[in-house]
């Protein structure tokens, strides 16, 4: 693991550079899960994510000669902005290789800090490989987003800050992509108090580190697909994997619908905007993925807030469906006058508000004289949705739930 002295040295180097972000009690979340939950809000960090800590600690440690040559980094977004900000602060030329599908807000953030952006590859791993080659070609220092002791030490300062505010913390929950964040935080808290449980959370669509942890050796994924783009890492770093084996107690996973539900929860109940990767810890709590032995003090790292606004509609939609506040149905009815009115009257009696509706009598799978009604409803939870389904069945309507 990374030594405590390295992390403390990083904290001194970062003093006056990064925000000491809030570590705040989450009332609603605590009541829901029956534990004392505190959110470490790195989404409020400069550049909108924790990555600034590791990037600055690494870049500020470069020699004068390395600074003159400039630096190269590869990133899906947050590391890129951290590197660009740090390089600008230290007057160093920075080139950032980002996947071609990187959200525009993250590309713009890098360029605003003066970084040169090169878009390459379909995912982080392809961008990473090109970044390494570019650094060698140009004779520039490559700033790894996670597999570097100085980067990890910078991320570990989050653990120091958490324990400074809540010394008797009993568990920390941390997102995992490449593993640098949890390696740093785990190294810090385990050396201060080995009894603290360190739980990692991966996205179901990027399972490499969780599968590796279970198997006891690195296992790469064939592909990754998740709305949590900040932790969409396909290949496991042997370096961070070995640290994780030393400092992490368990790794759980959440799917995209659960992540979307957590983003929506944090917006509504905590009044904070969080990206997919930043929401996975809260998603694990909301969906009971973590086992507690008793009433515990739990710190959850909300790692970033750089969400692509063009994805918000999709994420809110998924979150509403997952939390049973919206329901989509395809109802088959007889194509005759009054049939649609009968359907809407049933829904009105069940107090379901219609958001949108569509009528289709041309589908080739329909029998002659039938029509499909696609309908979206605002609902008040799982019990309300079951009541709606029972009412439709009672009145002889055929339907399917559209997910």
N, C-alpha and C positions, 0 to 999 in steps of 0.2 A: 504494500500500500504506500501511498504518498505520506511522507513523514509530517508530523504535526508542525515541526519547525518550518518546513517549506510552505505550509499553508499559512502560518502566522506571518512569515516573511511576505507572502503575496498580499496579505491583508494590509500590511504597512505600505506596500507599493501602490495599492489601490485606494488608499486613504485620500479623499478629496477628488478622486476620479469617478468612482461609481457611487450611486445612491445606496445608502443603507435602507433597503426596502422594508415596508411594513410587514410585521409578522403578527397578524391580527386574528382575534377570536372570531370564529364563524358561528354565530348563534343558531341559525336555521339548520345548518349542516350538522352541528353538534347534537341538536335535538333529534334529528332524523336518525342518526346512527348510534346515539347513546354513548358518545365519548366526547372529550374536549378536543375540538378540532381547531387548529390554527393554520391560517393560510399565509405562506411566505410569498408575497406578491411581486415576483420578479417580472411580471408583465408591466410593472410600473418603473422598471429600470430604464436608464438611458438606453436608447436604441430599441427599447421594448422587449428585451429578453436578457437572461442571465449570461449569455455568451460573451458579453463585453468583458466580464471579469477575467476569464481565461485568456481571451485574445490580448487584452492590454498587458496582463502579467507576462505573457510570452514575448510580445513585441518590445516591451520596455526593457527586457533582459538581453536583447540583441546587442552585438558589438557595433562599434561605429562603422566598421567595414560592411557588416551585414546590412545596416541601415542605409548606407549609400547605394547598395545594389538594388534595394527594394525587396518587396515581399509578394508572394503568391498564396492565395488560399482558395479552397473549394468549399461550397456550402449551398444548402437548400434555402438559405436566407438569413437566419439569425447570426450565425458565426460570421457571415459575410459583412453584415452591418457592424458587428463588433470589431472586426478587423479594420474595416474602412474608417470607423470612428477613431480607433486607436492610432492608425497610421496617420490620419489627418492631424491628430493631436500632437504626434511626435514628428511630424513633417517628413514622413516616409512615403515613397510611391508604392501603391498597392494595386495588384491585379487580382480580381476575384472571378473564379470560374463557377458558374451557376447552371443547374439543369435548365433545359429550354422551357420547361413548364413552370418555372418558378413564378409565384404570384407577382404581379406588377408592383405592388406596394413594397415588396422586399427589394426588387431590382432598383426601384426609384430611391429607396433609402440608402443603398450603397452609392449610387451616383451622386446623391446630394452631399455625401461626405467626401466626394472627390475620388472615389475608387473607380478604376477601369473595370467594366463588367464584360466578361466573355461568356456567352450562353452556349453550353455544349452538353449533349447527352440527354437521355430520357430519364435519368434518376441521379441521385447523389453519387453513387459509386462510379458511374461513367464520367461525371464531372470531376470527381476526385482523381481518377486516373489521368485525365487530361491535364489537370492542375499540376500534378507531380511532374509530368513530362514537360510542361511549360516552364516550371521552375528550374529544372535541370538545363533546359535549352537556353534560358536567359541568365543563368547563373544567379538566381534569386533564392532567398530563403523561403521554404514552404512552411506555412503556419497550419498545422494539422488541427482540425476542429475538436478532436477529443483524445487521440492517442499520443499525448505529449505530457510529461510530468509537470511542466510549468503551466500549461493550460488547465490541467486537472487541479493543480494547487489553487489556481484562481477561482475555479468553480467551488472548491472546498471552503472558501470563505463564507459561503452561504450557511454551511453547517455551523461555523463559529458564531455567526450572527444569531442564528436560531437559538443556540444554547446560551448565548449572552442574555437573551430575553426570557427564555423559559428553561432554566437550568435543569429542571426535573422532567424534561421531555422523555417520553418512553418509546416513541416510534416516529420514524420519518418515512414519508411516502414520496417517491421521486420518479419522474418520467425517465424512460430509457430509450435512447436511439443508439448512438455509438457507444454510450456508456461513460463518457467523461464526467457528466454531472453527478451521477450516482457514485462514481469512483471517488470524486473529490469530497462530496458530502459524507459518504460512508467512511472514508479515511479519517475525516475530522472527528465525527461523532463517536466512532468506535474507539479512538485513542483517548478521548476525553471520558467516555462512559461506555464500556463494552456491552453493557446490558441493554442499550438502546437497540431496538429492532429497526433494521433498514429494509424497506420493502420497495422493490422496483415495479414499474408498470409499463408494459409494452402495448402497442396497438396490435390487434389480431392480424391486420394486414401487413405487419412487419415483425414477424415472430422470432427472428434469428437469435437474439440474445436470450430470450426466455427458453427456447428449445436447447440452446447451448448450455445454459445453466442447469437444466434438468438432465441433460446427457452427460455433463461433466467435461465436455470438450467442445471447441468451436464448431458450429454448424451454420453454414450460410443458407440464405433463402434463394429460391430460384427467381422470385420477383417480389416486389412490394406494391401494395395498393391500399392507401388509407388517407382519410381527410386530415390526419395528423402528420402533415408533410415534414414537420420539424424533427420527427423521430422515424421517418421512413428510410431506414438504413438496411441495406440488403446483406452486406457482409460483416461478420464479426471481427473486431480487432483482437488478436491474441493478447495484446498489451492490456487493454481495459478489461478483457475477460478475466485475466488472472487476478486483477485487483478486485473485481466484482466477486469472484469466488471467495476472497478473503473477507470482504466487508458486507456483503448482502445476505440477508436471511431468507428471502423468498422473492419470486417474481410472479406477478399475475398479469392477465391480459384483459383488455376491453375492446369491444368492436366499435365500428363507426357510429352506429345508432346510439350506443351508450355514451360515446364521446360527444355527439351532437346534443344529447340530453343534458350532459354536464355543462356544455357551453351555454345552453339556454338557461339552465339553473343559475349559473354564475352571473349572467346578465341580469336576470330578474331578481334574484335574492341577494346577491353580493354587490350588484351594481358595478361589475368590472367586465371588461371585454377581454376574452382569453382565446388564444388560438387552440387548435386541436391538440397539439402536443402538451400545451400547458394545462389542459383540462383532464388529462387521463387519470391523474391521482384522485380528483374529485369524482370522476366517473366510476372508479373502482370502489369508492365509498358508497355512492348512490346505489350501486348495483350489487352491493354486499359481496365483493370479491375478496375482501380481506377479513381474516378471522381475528377476533380480539379475545384475549383471555379474561379480561376484566375491564372496568372503566379505566380508560387510559388517556394520557395527554399525547396528542398526535399532531405532528407538523406535516403539512402537505405543501410541496413546492409547486407553485403555479409558475411554470418556467418562462412563459412568454405570452405576449398579447398581439403579435403581428399577424392578425387574421386578414385574409383577403376578403375585402368587403363584397366582392362579386360572389363569394361563396356563402355569405350570411343567409340569404334567402333559403338556399338548400339546407344549410345546417339547422336553421330555425324550423323548417318544415320537418326534417328528420326528428328534431327534438320534440316537437309537438306530437308527432305520431308515437314516438317512444314513450312519452309520458301520458298517453291516452287522452290528450286534449284535442286531438283531431283524428277523424276517422274517414277513410275513403272506401266507398262501396260501389260495386257494379250490380245494379238490381235489374233483373229481367222481368218485364211485365207485358201484359197483353196490349198490343198497339191499337187502342180504341179510345174514344173520347172519355175523359174522366179518370182514366187509369193513373195518370201522373198526379192528379189532384188527390186521389185516394192515398197514394204513397206519401205525398207531402203532408197530408192531414195526420197520418200515423206519426210521422217525424215531429210534427208540431205538438201532438199530445205527449210525446216523450221528451219535449223541450230540447230538441236538437236543432241548433241553428245551422241553416244551409249557407255554406261559404261559396260554393260553385256547383253548377249542374250542367250536364250535357246529355243530349238525347240522340240515340243512334238506332236507326231501323235498317241499316244497310249491311251490317256485319254478316258475312256469309255463314258464320257458325250459328246464327239465329234460325229458329223455325219460322215458317211463314206466319205472319200475324203477331210476331213478338218484336220487342224493342229493348235495348239496353239503356239504362239511365246511369251515367257516371256521376256520382255525387260526393262532395266533400262536406263534412259536418264538423262543427265545433262541439266538443263533448266535455263532460266533467269528470272523466276518469274511467277506469276499467269497468266498474259496476254499471255506470251509465251506458257504456258501449254494449255490455251484455244485455241490458234491458232493451236497447234498440234492436238488437238481433232477435231477441225473443219475440218482440212485437211484430217484426217483419215475418218471422216464421209462422206465427199464429194466424196472420192474415194471408198466408199462402204465397208470399213473395219468395222467389228464388234469388239468391244474392251470393256474391263472393266479396271478401274483404280485399281491397286492392292495397298492396304494400309497395 
